[in-house]
Amino acid sequence: MTVGVRRMVVAHLTERGMGPAKIADELGVSKETVRRDLHKQPPPASLTAGTVVADDVLALRLDEPLRAALVVLRSTMQTPDTAEHNRAAARAAIRATADTVLEAHRGVKP
């Protein structure tokens, strides 16, 4: 996990009410690292290269591994390779992943 991703996860878990000690335990870092992450600015653009976030829009370059993952996701939905169906598959995967992570942090098995 990159520093930028860790900072985003720390911020998200904090917003969900998780304390620094629990976050540190879950992420395998020290409580001091979590505290520093909470006080740092968002990661520099170099840490999120290829991703553009503006006005609640997230754009990702479809490299070959990501395109292959979308093929798998769309195949479960039996949808064609279109921008609209790729967005729907990506949104569904993000929501499902977030739900799984939150359930795991609450001690509930998915």
C-alpha positions as CSV (number, residue, x, y, z in Angstrom):
1,M,0.0,0.0,0.0
2,T,1.4,3.4,-0.9
3,V,1.6,6.2,1.6
4,G,-1.1,8.1,-0.4
5,V,-3.5,5.2,-0.3
6,R,-2.8,4.6,3.4
7,R,-3.6,8.2,4.2
8,M,-6.9,7.9,2.3
9,V,-7.7,4.7,4.2
10,V,-6.8,6.3,7.5
11,A,-9.0,9.3,6.8
12,H,-11.9,7.1,5.7
13,L,-11.7,4.8,8.8
14,T,-11.4,7.8,11.1
15,E,-14.6,9.3,9.5
16,R,-16.3,6.0,10.2
17,G,-15.4,6.3,13.9
18,M,-12.4,4.0,14.2
19,G,-9.7,5.1,16.6
20,P,-6.0,5.5,15.8
21,A,-5.0,2.3,17.8
22,K,-7.5,0.1,15.9
23,I,-6.6,1.7,12.6
24,A,-2.9,1.1,13.3
25,D,-3.6,-2.5,14.2
26,E,-5.7,-3.1,11.1
27,L,-3.1,-1.6,8.8
28,G,-0.1,-3.0,10.5
29,V,1.5,0.4,11.3
30,S,2.2,2.3,14.4
31,K,-0.3,4.6,16.1
32,E,2.2,7.4,15.5
33,T,2.0,6.7,11.8
34,V,-1.7,6.9,11.9
35,R,-1.6,10.2,13.8
36,R,0.9,11.7,11.3
37,D,-1.3,10.5,8.4
38,L,-4.3,12.3,9.9
39,H,-2.3,15.6,10.0
40,K,-0.7,15.4,6.6
41,Q,-2.1,17.1,3.5
42,P,-3.5,14.9,0.7
43,P,-0.9,13.0,-1.2
44,P,1.0,14.8,-3.9
45,A,-0.1,14.3,-7.5
46,S,2.9,12.1,-8.1
47,L,1.4,9.5,-5.8
48,T,-1.8,9.4,-7.7
49,A,-0.4,9.5,-11.2
50,G,-2.9,8.3,-13.8
51,T,-5.8,9.3,-11.6
52,V,-7.6,12.6,-11.9
53,V,-10.1,13.7,-9.2
54,A,-12.1,16.9,-9.6
55,D,-15.6,17.9,-8.9
56,D,-16.5,14.4,-7.6
57,V,-15.2,12.8,-10.8
58,L,-12.7,10.0,-10.8
59,A,-11.0,9.1,-14.1
60,L,-8.7,6.1,-14.5
61,R,-6.5,5.1,-17.4
62,L,-7.5,1.6,-18.5
63,D,-4.2,-0.2,-18.6
64,E,-4.2,-3.8,-19.6
65,P,-4.6,-5.3,-16.1
66,L,-7.5,-3.0,-15.3
67,R,-9.2,-3.7,-18.7
68,A,-8.8,-7.4,-18.0
69,A,-10.4,-7.0,-14.5
70,L,-13.3,-5.1,-16.1
71,V,-13.8,-7.9,-18.6
72,V,-14.2,-10.3,-15.6
73,L,-16.6,-8.0,-13.8
74,R,-18.7,-7.4,-16.9
75,S,-18.8,-11.1,-17.7
76,T,-20.6,-11.7,-14.4
77,M,-23.1,-9.1,-15.5
78,Q,-23.2,-10.3,-19.1
79,T,-22.7,-6.8,-20.5
80,P,-20.8,-5.5,-23.5
81,D,-17.5,-3.6,-23.5
82,T,-18.8,0.0,-23.5
83,A,-17.8,3.0,-21.5
84,E,-21.2,3.0,-19.8
85,H,-21.0,-0.7,-18.8
86,N,-17.3,-0.3,-17.7
87,R,-18.4,2.5,-15.4
88,A,-21.2,0.4,-14.0
89,A,-18.9,-2.5,-13.3
90,A,-16.3,-0.3,-11.7
91,R,-18.9,1.4,-9.5
92,A,-20.3,-2.0,-8.4
93,A,-16.8,-3.3,-7.6
94,I,-15.8,-0.2,-5.6
95,R,-19.1,-0.4,-3.6
96,A,-18.7,-4.1,-2.9
97,T,-15.1,-3.8,-1.9
98,A,-15.8,-0.9,0.4
99,D,-18.7,-2.9,2.0
100,T,-16.4,-5.9,2.5
101,V,-13.7,-3.7,4.1
102,L,-16.1,-2.0,6.5
103,E,-17.7,-5.3,7.5
104,A,-14.2,-6.7,8.2
105,H,-13.4,-3.7,10.4
106,R,-16.6,-4.2,12.3
107,G,-15.8,-7.9,12.8
108,V,-18.6,-9.1,10.6
109,K,-17.8,-11.7,8.0
110,P,-19.1,-10.9,4.5
